């Protein structure tokens, strides 16, 4: 479910449409760049790198680390491109996305399909030959879940959110298994943090863009309550779950890493920081206001939490 993340920042206030151009098979560099959802892809690379660094903070396997970053970048860019190709008709119906390269006719759909497949294959090949079978397999699973489960289910069920969150939570685990050679308790904790974090993050987005999603035929925001009560309750539930997972490393014996006082203090502050707007989003009548606030809080929360985990390894 990384699918939205920081790429939404520029669209929260309002989207300005781009003049429609006739598409051709020769696309501009800037249009191809936008197809890859660069902010989203960069976040995937960032969380994958942190997963690796949590296991190997001294970067003793630099070549392995570089292969991981390159492979993840290609795979994330390919997934983003293929997702836009699959949703090009829906994107054209929503003001928020109507100026993307495909609905704006800046890239021919056939070329976008080829470009997305090429990037995905390059990413998987890099991970297969440059890392290990675990990293390759989990990346392949991420692509399958994101493109063949989450993307079509978005138009059928609000619970596609959880399925998308699985694919969005795999990058730090991919980084961990690339360094460790196999999954372990700590790697699964990283997965859990990313999984739980995505739900309040996306529920805030879903409420802010509920009219756009309705126009595009998506069901992600529809939980049987037009007031947003059910949606915000789900957001608060996963925020509490996130807090529990964040502190779980203190209660699990692991050989690879064990957080210290710095992480304890930082995580406590950050959990308080995200719980307040999530609680207000649930109970307040000013749901629009707190949805926007929660969105920006989640954007700040995630890199800070993951960074404290890595910094704590050096202390």
C-alpha positions, -999 to 999 in steps of 0.1 A, spaced: 0 0 0 29 23 -4 9 32 -34 0 66 -20 24 77 7 44 109 1 32 111 -35 0 126 -22 16 156 -6 14 178 -36 -22 168 -43 -38 175 -10 -49 211 -16 -59 207 -52 -47 194 -85 -42 215 -116 -48 199 -149 -22 196 -175 -30 204 -212 -38 172 -230 -13 162 -256 -15 137 -284 4 106 -272 31 90 -292 53 60 -287 82 83 -280 75 97 -245 93 126 -229 118 119 -201 98 139 -176 66 119 -184 84 86 -180 99 99 -147 64 107 -134 52 72 -144 76 57 -119 60 77 -90 95 88 -79 86 99 -44 68 66 -38 97 46 -53 122 65 -33 104 57 -1 105 20 -10 142 22 -15 146 42 18 127 16 39 145 -13 22 179 3 30 169 8 66 159 -28 69 194 -38 56 212 -13 79 193 -25 110 210 -59 105 243 -46 91 248 -10 104 285 -11 94 278 -19 58 302 -48 57 286 -61 25 286 -29 4 282 -47 -29 252 -65 -16 237 -33 -3 242 -15 -37 226 -44 -56 197 -42 -31 191 -5 -37 194 -7 -75 171 -37 -77 145 -22 -54 145 11 -73 139 -7 -106 112 -30 -92 94 -1 -73 95 21 -104 82 -8 -126 53 -15 -102 43 21 -101 44 23 -139 23 -9 -143 -2 3 -117 -7 36 -136 -11 16 -168 -38 -6 -152 -56 23 -137 -53 48 -166 -91 49 -172 -99 54 -136 -72 81 -132 -88 100 -160 -120 103 -140 -104 118 -109 -92 154 -107 -64 144 -84 -49 120 -110 -62 133 -144 -29 150 -152 -8 119 -148 11 110 -180 -13 83 -192 -47 100 -188 -31 133 -201 -20 114 -232 17 122 -227 27 85 -230 12 58 -252 -3 30 -231 16 3 -250 49 21 -243 40 25 -206 33 -13 -204 66 -21 -220 85 4 -198 69 -10 -166 76 -46 -175 112 -37 -184 118 -20 -151 103 -48 -131 123 -74 -149 155 -54 -144 148 -50 -107 140 -87 -102 171 -98 -122 193 -74 -102 180 -88 -69 182 -124 -81 219 -122 -91 230 -95 -67 214 -104 -34 197 -137 -24 167 -159 -31 148 -145 -1 151 -109 -13 142 -119 -49 111 -139 -38 97 -113 -14 101 -86 -41 83 -108 -66 56 -114 -40 53 -76 -35 48 -71 -73 22 -99 -75 2 -87 -44 3 -50 -55 -6 -55 -91 -28 -86 -92 -45 -85 -59 -46 -50 -45 -51 -30 -77 -82 -49 -90 -97 -52 -55 -96 -15 -50 -128 -13 -71 -145 -41 -51 -138 -38 -14 -126 -14 12 -106 -42 27 -82 -41 -3 -64 -16 20 -51 -44 42 -40 -64 11 -22 -33 -3 -6 -28 31 10 -62 29 29 -53 -3 37 -19 12 52 -35 43 75 -59 26 104 -35 16 120 -33 50 117 -71 54 134 -74 20 162 -53 32 165 -74 64 166 -107 46 190 -94 20 215 -87 49 206 -117 71 199 -143 45 166 -153 60 136 -139 79 137 -135 116 116 -120 144 131 -86 141 125 -85 103 89 -94 109 86 -66 134 97 -42 107 71 -57 84 45 -52 112 54 -16 118 50 -7 81 18 -27 78 0 -10 107 14 25 98 -2 24 64 -38 20 75 -41 54 94 -20 70 68 -43 58 40 -75 63 59 -67 100 62 -60 101 24 -92 81 17 -113 106 37 -97 136 21 -102 122 -14 -135 103 -9 -152 122 -38 -123 114 -61 -124 78 -52 -161 77 -58 -157 93 -92 -131 67 -101 -152 38 -89 -129 28 -60 -143 13 -28 -113 20 -5 -131 46 15 -165 29 18 -170 12 51 -208 16 54 -208 50 70 -209 83 51 -199 103 82 -165 87 82 -170 72 117 -162 36 106 -132 48 86 -117 69 114 -124 41 139 -104 17 117 -76 43 115 -75 46 153 -75 8 158 -45 4 136 -27 33 153 -30 15 186 -18 -17 170 11 2 156 21 15 190 21 -21 203 43 -33 175 67 -4 179 75 -15 215 75 -52 208 113 -54 202 118 -48 239 99 -81 247 114 -103 220 148 -118 223 168 -114 191 205 -120 184 207 -94 157 194 -62 174 179 -50 206 168 -14 210 181 8 238 171 39 257 174 62 228 148 42 208 126 38 239 124 76 244 121 85 207 94 58 201 74 70 231 73 106 218 65 95 183 37 72 194 21 101 214 26 123 184 6 100 160 -20 89 185 -34 123 193 -45 133 157 -57 97 151 -79 99 182 -92 133 172 -99 120 137 -120 93 153 -140 114 178 -140 150 166 -167 165 144 -139 183 125 -131 152 107 -117 169 75 -93 190 96 -79 161 116 -77 138 85 -54 163 69 -34 167 101 -31 129 106 -19 125 70 10 149 75 18 135 109 21 100 94 44 113 67 68 128 94 63 98 118 76 70 96 111 82 86 117 95 121 108 62 137 129 41 113 158 65 116 158 62 154 159 24 150 190 27 128 207 54 150 200 33 181 221 5 165 251 28 165 248 39 201 
